[in-house]
């Protein structure tokens, strides 16, 4: 406990230096939020396994490393490095962040369509306040949804808000090209931490595809603590892809908070492959009648990797629909957690919610803890949930082998089919094909996908 307290104090001291460097600049309302967030982090401390929401997730390995803040002069990344990402494609709207800081030279923001703002958050925060030219959308939305009062890592991110992506899509605008947010961490002789913060505001009847990708070099030790807030306006349609392929020695903790207005449609595809310890918190509030939310997730672990997916869909209004399917493929001595909650509020009549978590264990030493749950306070609803844990079907293996297919190939075919169910839900064909390439490389599916 002494070591954990010392690590916590290191972040508190780092914050004091951070705020001192910002003195006299930025926006006053944000300084107040930062101060409140660091105070809350000091009160909460790092979560322990005694807390129900962290029962199976031990963050002690993270607290034992003295991470230092990433600075402007760390790790250089070239255009060739960026091109190695399979999700990078010519013509996309791309914002690249290196160790949490925006890189204009690696980004691709030429000829943005009318009605779209895509910029670095740091650029938008440079004005002293709204009267001095500050962004009113930022003040109205930034840090208004991701709750830092109960979540220590969200509090830590909020305290260190400095850079990330700011996307605003005006009413009625349909973005034809994907918007790609690429967060690249670099190798260093010192373990570093970054706190990327992103805000995406989609206006009424707008439509967009967002890709959020995290990557880093093999063997690098670093900590990415990310928070993304998305506001889906009335009748807006957002398809969001998150692909996490961090270094297998890295730590990745992220919160995705979505606020949905009337008749909005939000679809999430979450792919988690890398990281020594990963925690994904996804929360969506269906805060308008007729809102729809669909969550699709695939996580694959090996070695001693640990991945925790926590989801919360809050039916706060009537006539809302949610669908959730998360699948896990676990090998080696890896561990995973799925904790999915659906809340149906008292006035959210006619809600329709279905949730499922399915897991495939490829090793007898792999472990999964799954907990789908419903909290229903209305009486006119249709809700269901369930979870399965199993191994590759031996009868299916026997059938394939009887057709002349080698046993190893048969295993790959059945595992690939298990994953394909998630991939088939991706509407953007080009993105789906590229994610299939990522999975093929990671899980040796090249011969069967």
C-alpha positions in Angstrom: 0.0 0.0 0.0 2.9 2.3 0.7 4.2 1.9 -2.9 0.7 2.6 -4.3 0.4 5.8 -2.2 3.8 6.9 -3.4 2.8 6.4 -7.0 -0.4 8.3 -6.4 1.6 11.2 -4.9 3.8 11.2 -8.0 0.8 12.0 -10.1 -0.3 14.7 -7.7 3.1 16.3 -7.9 3.1 16.0 -11.6 -0.2 17.8 -11.8 1.1 20.7 -9.8 3.9 21.1 -12.3 1.4 20.7 -15.2 -0.9 23.4 -13.8 2.0 25.8 -13.1 3.1 25.5 -16.7 -0.4 26.4 -17.9 -0.7 29.4 -15.5 -2.1 32.4 -17.3 -3.1 30.4 -20.4 -6.0 28.3 -21.5 -9.6 28.6 -20.4 -10.6 29.3 -16.8 -13.6 27.0 -16.7 -11.3 24.1 -17.7 -8.8 24.9 -14.9 -11.6 24.5 -12.4 -12.5 21.1 -13.9 -8.9 20.0 -13.8 -8.6 21.0 -10.1 -11.8 19.2 -9.1 -10.7 16.1 -11.0 -7.3 15.9 -9.4 -8.9 16.4 -6.0 -11.2 13.6 -6.6 -8.3 11.3 -7.8 -6.5 12.1 -4.5 -9.7 11.0 -2.6 -10.3 7.9 -4.6 -6.8 6.6 -5.1 -6.1 3.7 -7.4 -8.9 1.1 -7.4 -8.3 -2.1 -5.6 -9.9 -5.6 -5.9 -12.0 -4.8 -2.9 -14.1 -2.6 -5.1 -16.8 -4.6 -6.9 -16.2 -3.0 -10.3 -12.5 -3.9 -10.0 -13.0 -7.3 -8.3 -11.1 -9.3 -10.9 -8.8 -6.5 -12.2 -5.6 -5.9 -10.2 -3.9 -2.7 -11.2 -1.0 -3.2 -8.8 1.5 -3.9 -11.7 0.6 -0.5 -13.1 1.1 1.3 -9.8 4.6 -0.2 -9.3 6.0 1.6 -12.4 7.1 5.2 -12.1 5.6 6.6 -15.3 6.8 10.1 -16.3 4.6 12.4 -18.5 5.3 12.2 -22.2 6.8 15.4 -23.5 7.0 17.1 -26.8 10.5 15.9 -27.6 10.0 12.1 -27.1 10.0 9.4 -29.7 9.9 10.4 -33.3 7.4 8.7 -35.7 7.8 8.8 -39.4 5.2 8.7 -42.2 6.5 5.2 -43.0 5.7 4.2 -39.4 2.2 5.5 -39.8 1.7 3.7 -43.1 2.3 0.4 -41.3 -1.0 0.7 -39.6 -3.4 -1.5 -41.7 -6.2 0.9 -41.0 -4.5 3.9 -42.6 -5.9 4.5 -46.1 -5.4 7.4 -48.6 -8.2 10.0 -48.6 -9.3 9.4 -45.0 -9.6 12.3 -42.5 -6.7 11.5 -40.2 -5.5 13.0 -36.9 -2.3 11.5 -35.6 -1.2 11.8 -32.0 2.3 10.7 -30.9 2.6 10.0 -27.2 -0.7 11.9 -26.7 0.3 15.0 -28.7 -1.0 16.1 -32.0 1.3 15.7 -35.0 0.2 18.0 -37.8 2.8 16.7 -40.2 1.6 13.1 -39.9 -2.1 14.0 -40.0 -4.2 14.3 -43.2 -6.7 17.2 -42.9 -6.6 18.7 -46.4 -9.8 19.7 -48.0 -12.1 19.0 -45.1 -15.8 18.8 -46.2 -17.8 21.9 -45.3 -19.6 21.6 -42.0 -16.8 19.5 -40.3 -14.3 20.7 -37.7 -11.4 18.2 -37.1 -8.6 19.7 -35.0 -6.3 19.1 -32.1 -7.9 19.7 -28.7 -4.9 21.7 -27.7 -5.5 24.1 -30.6 -9.1 24.7 -29.5 -8.0 25.3 -25.9 -5.4 27.9 -26.6 -7.8 30.9 -26.2 -8.2 32.3 -22.7 -12.0 32.0 -22.6 -15.0 32.0 -24.9 -15.2 35.8 -25.0 -11.6 35.8 -26.2 -12.5 33.5 -29.1 -12.8 30.2 -27.3 -14.9 27.3 -28.5 -18.5 27.3 -27.1 -19.0 23.7 -28.0 -16.0 22.7 -25.9 -17.3 24.5 -22.9 -20.8 23.0 -23.3 -19.6 19.4 -23.7 -16.0 18.7 -22.7 -15.9 16.7 -19.4 -19.7 16.9 -19.0 -20.4 13.2 -19.6 -17.4 11.0 -18.5 -17.8 10.7 -14.8 -14.6 11.4 -12.9 -16.4 11.4 -9.5 -16.5 7.6 -9.3 -13.7 6.5 -11.7 -10.1 7.2 -10.6 -8.6 6.8 -14.1 -11.2 9.1 -15.7 -10.4 11.6 -12.9 -6.7 11.3 -13.7 -7.3 11.9 -17.4 -9.6 14.9 -16.8 -7.0 16.4 -14.5 -4.4 16.2 -17.3 -6.6 17.3 -20.2 -4.3 19.0 -22.7 -4.5 17.4 -26.1 -6.5 14.9 -28.1 -9.0 15.1 -30.9 -11.9 17.6 -31.3 -14.4 16.7 -34.0 -17.6 18.6 -34.6 -20.1 17.7 -37.3 -22.8 20.3 -38.1 -26.5 19.6 -38.5 -27.4 17.4 -41.5 -23.8 16.8 -42.7 -23.0 13.3 -43.9 -19.3 12.6 -43.8 -18.4 10.4 -46.7 -14.8 9.6 -45.6 -13.9 7.8 -42.3 -12.5 10.0 -39.6 -9.4 8.2 -38.3 -8.0 9.1 -34.8 -4.6 7.4 -34.6 -2.8 7.3 -31.2 0.8 6.1 -31.5 3.1 5.5 -28.5 6.8 5.3 -28.9 9.6 3.4 -27.2 11.8 5.1 -24.7 14.3 4.3 -22.0 11.8 5.6 -19.5 8.2 4.4 -19.0 5.9 7.2 -20.0 2.2 8.0 -19.6 -0.1 9.9 -21.9 -3.7 11.1 -21.2 -5.3 11.6 -24.7 -8.8 13.2 -24.5 -11.2 13.3 -27.4 -14.5 15.0 -27.9 -16.8 14.2 -30.8 -20.0 16.1 -31.3 -22.4 15.0 -34.1 -25.2 17.4 -34.8 -28.8 16.7 -35.6 -29.3 14.3 -38.6 -25.5 14.0 -39.2 -23.8 10.8 -40.1 -20.1 9.7 -39.7 -17.8 6.7 -39.3 -15.1 7.2 -36.6 -12.0 5.0 -36.2 -10.1 5.2 -32.9 -6.8 3.2 -33.1 -4.1 2.7 -30.5 -0.7 1.2 -31.3 2.9 1.0 -30.1 6.1 -0.8 -30.8 6.7 -4.3 -29.5 8.4 -4.5 -26.2 7.8 -0.9 -25.2 6.5 -0.2 -21.7 4.1 2.7 -21.5 0.7 3.7 -20.1 -2.2 5.1 -22.2 -5.0 6.5 -20.1 -7.6 7.7 -22.7 -11.1 9.2 -22.4 -13.4 9.8 -25.4 -16.8 11.6 -25.1 -19.3 11.3 -28.0 -22.5 13.3 -28.3 -24.9 11.9 -30.9 -27.5 14.6 -31.6 -31.1 13.9 -32.6 -31.4 11.4 -35.4 -27.6 11.3 -35.8 -25.9 8.1 -37.0 -22.5 7.2 -35.7 -20.5 4.0 -36.4 -17.5 3.8 -34.1 -14.5 1.5 -34.5 -12.0 1.1 -31.7 -8.9 -1.0 -32.5 -6.4 -1.5 -29.6 -3.1 -3.1 -30.7 -0.8 -1.7 -28.1 2.6 -3.3 -27.2 2.1 -6.5 -25.2 4.1 -4.9 -22.4 1.9 -1.7 -22.3 -1.0 -0.7 -20.1 -4.2 0.6 -21.7 -7.1 2.0 -19.7 -9.8 3.8 -21.6 -13.3 5.2 -21.1 -15.7 5.7 -24.0 -18.8 7.8 -22.9 -21.7 8.3 -25.3 -24.6 10.6 -24.9 -27.5 9.8 -27.3 -30.4 12.1 -28.1 -33.8 11.3 -29.6 -33.8 8.8 -32.4 -30.0 8.7 -32.6 -28.2 5.5 -33.7 -24.8 4.5 -32.3 -22.9 1.4 -33.3 -19.6 0.4 -31.6 -17.1 -2.2 -32.8 -14.4 -2.8 -30.1 -11.4 -4.9 -31.0 -8.8 -5.5 -28.3 -5.7 -7.4 -29.1 -2.6 -5.9 -27.3 -1.6 -4.7 -23.9 -0.3 -6.5 -20.8 -3.2 -5.0 -18.9 -6.2 -3.5 -20.7 -9.4 -2.0 -19.2 -12.2 -0.8 -21.5 -15.1 1.1 -20.0 -18.0 1.8 -22.4 -21.0 3.7 -21.2 -23.9 4.9 -23.3 -26.9 6.9 -22.0 -30.0 6.6 -24.2 -31.3 10.0 -23.3 -33.9 10.5 -26.0 -37.0 8.5 -27.0 -36.3 6.1 -29.8 -32.5 6.0 -29.5 -30.7 2.9 -30.6 -27.3 1.5 -29.4 -25.4 -1.6 -30.6 -22.2 -2.8 -29.1 -20.0 -5.4 -30.8 -16.8 -6.5 -29.2 -14.0 -9.0 -29.8 -11.0 -9.5 -27.5 -8.2 -12.0 -28.1 -5.5 -12.7 -25.5 -2.4 -14.9 -25.2 0.5 -15.4 -22.9 -0.2 -13.6 -19.7 -2.3 -10.8 -21.1 -5.3 -9.4 -19.1 -8.3 -7.6 -20.7 -11.3 -6.3 -18.9 -14.4 -5.0 -20.7 -16.9 -3.1 -18.6 -20.0 -1.9 -20.5 -23.1 0.0 -19.3 -26.1 0.9 -21.4 -28.5 3.2 -19.6 -32.0 3.2 -21.0 -33.1 6.6 -19.6 -35.9 7.2 -22.1 -38.8 5.1 -23.4 -38.9 3.2 -26.7 -35.1 2.7 -26.9 -33.4 -0.3 -28.2 -29.9 -1.8 -27.4 -28.1 -4.9 -28.6 -24.8 -6.1 -27.3 -22.5 -9.0 -28.3 -19.0 -9.4 -27.0 -16.8 -12.4 -27.9 -13.5 -13.5 -26.4 -10.8 -15.8 -27.6 -8.3 -16.7 -24.8 -5.1 -18.7 -25.1 -2.0 -19.3 -23.0 -2.4 -18.2 -19.3 -4.3 -15.1 -20.2 -7.3 -13.7 -18.4 -10.3 -11.7 -19.4 -13.2 -10.1 -17.7 -16.6 -9.1 -19.1 -19.0 -7.1 -17.0 -21.9 -5.8 -19.0 -24.8 -3.9 -17.3 -28.1 -2.7 -18.8 -30.2 -0.3 -16.7 -33.8 0.4 -17.6 -35.1 3.4 -15.7 -38.5 3.7 -14.2 -39.9 5.9 -17.1 -38.1 4.0 -19.9 -41.2 1.9 -20.8 -41.1 -0.1 -24.1 -37.4 -0.6 -23.8 -35.9 -3.5 -25.7 -32.4 -4.8 -24.6 -30.5 -7.9 -25.4 -27.0 -8.7 -24.2 -24.7 -11.7 -24.8 -21.1 -12.6 -24.0 -19.5 -15.7 -25.5 -16.0 -17.0 -24.8 -13.8 -19.5 -26.5 -10.9 -21.0 -24.4 -8.1 -22.3 -26.4 -6.0 -23.3 -23.4 -6.8 -25.1 -20.1 -4.9 -22.3 -18.3 -6.9 -19.4 -19.7 -9.5 -17.7 -17.4 -12.6 -15.7 -18.1 -14.9 -14.0 -15.5 -18.1 -13.0 -17.1 -21.0 -11.1 -15.5 -23.9 -9.9 -17.7 -26.5 -8.1 -15.6 -29.9 -6.3 -15.9 -31.3 -3.7 -13.6 -34.9 -3.1 -14.6 -37.2 -0.5 -12.9 -39.9 -0.4 -15.6 -42.6 -3.0 -16.1 -43.3 -2.9 -19.9 -39.9 -4.0 -21.4 -38.3 -6.8 -23.4 -34.9 -7.7 -21.9 -32.6 -10.7 -22.0 -29.0 -11.5 -21.3 -26.7 -14.5 -21.2 -23.1 -15.8 -21.3 -21.3 -18.9 -22.5 -17.8 -20.3 -21.9 -16.5 -23.2 -24.0 -13.8 -24.8 -25.9 -13.5 -25.8 -29.6 -16.1 -28.4 -30.4 -14.4 -31.8 -30.6 -17.1 -33.2 -32.8 -16.6 -30.3 -35.3 -12.9 -31.0 -35.3 -13.5 -34.7 -36.0 -15.9 -33.8 -38.8 -13.3 -31.5 -40.5 -10.5 -34.0 -40.0 -12.7 -36.7 -41.6 -12.8 -34.4 -44.6 -9.1 -34.4 -44.9 -8.4 -31.2 -43.1 -5.4 -31.1 -40.7 -6.2 -30.8 -37.0 -4.4 -27.5 -36.6 -6.2 -26.0 -39.6 -9.5 -27.3 -38.3 -8.9 -25.5 -35.0 -8.0 -22.3 -36.9 -11.2 -22.6 -39.1 -13.5 -22.9 -36.1 -11.8 -20.1 -34.1 -11.9 -17.9 -37.2 -15.7 -18.6 -37.6 -16.2 -17.7 -34.0 -14.6 -14.3 -34.6 -16.2 -13.8 -38.0 -19.6 -13.3 -36.4 -18.3 -9.9 -35.0 -16.6 -8.9 -38.2 -19.7 -9.5 -40.2 -21.5 -6.8 -38.2 -19.2 -4.1 -39.5 -21.0 -2.1 -42.2 -17.9 -0.4 -43.6 -16.5 -3.0 -46.0 -13.1 -1.5 -46.4 -12.6 -1.1 -42.6 -13.9 -4.7 -42.0 -11.4 -6.1 -44.5 -8.5 -4.2 -42.9 -9.5 -5.4 -39.4 -9.6 -8.9 -40.8 -6.0 -8.4 -41.8 -5.1 -7.3 -38.2 -6.8 -10.4 -36.8 -5.2 -12.6 -39.4 -1.7 -11.4 -38.4 -2.5 -11.7 -34.7 -4.2 -15.0 -34.6 -2.7 -16.8 -37.7 -6.0 -16.8 -39.5 -4.4 -16.0 -42.9 -5.2 -19.4 -44.4 -8.8 -19.6 -43.3 -10.3 -16.1 -43.1 
